[in-house]
């Protein structure tokens, strides 16, 4: 499984329980989370966006996201999102 780097864009594969974040939403990796006794899979803290605004900040296992080739601040990606 390919892991994302800090500030890399990812797309959610599934809805996040108790959140407005749904499958298909895109977000940016803010931090990496190590596995714990209760959550055996490593994860990410994501800032998820909708229409250019922050939708939510969530923690998810890495298997819940697809890394995208864009990184936060990439001019081409930002232009496509606002068009």
Secondary structure, 3 states (H helix, E strand, C coil): CCCCCCCEEEEECCCCCCCCCCCCCEEEEEEEECCCCCCCCCEEEEEEEECCEEEEEEEEEHHHEEEEEEECCCHHHHHHHHC
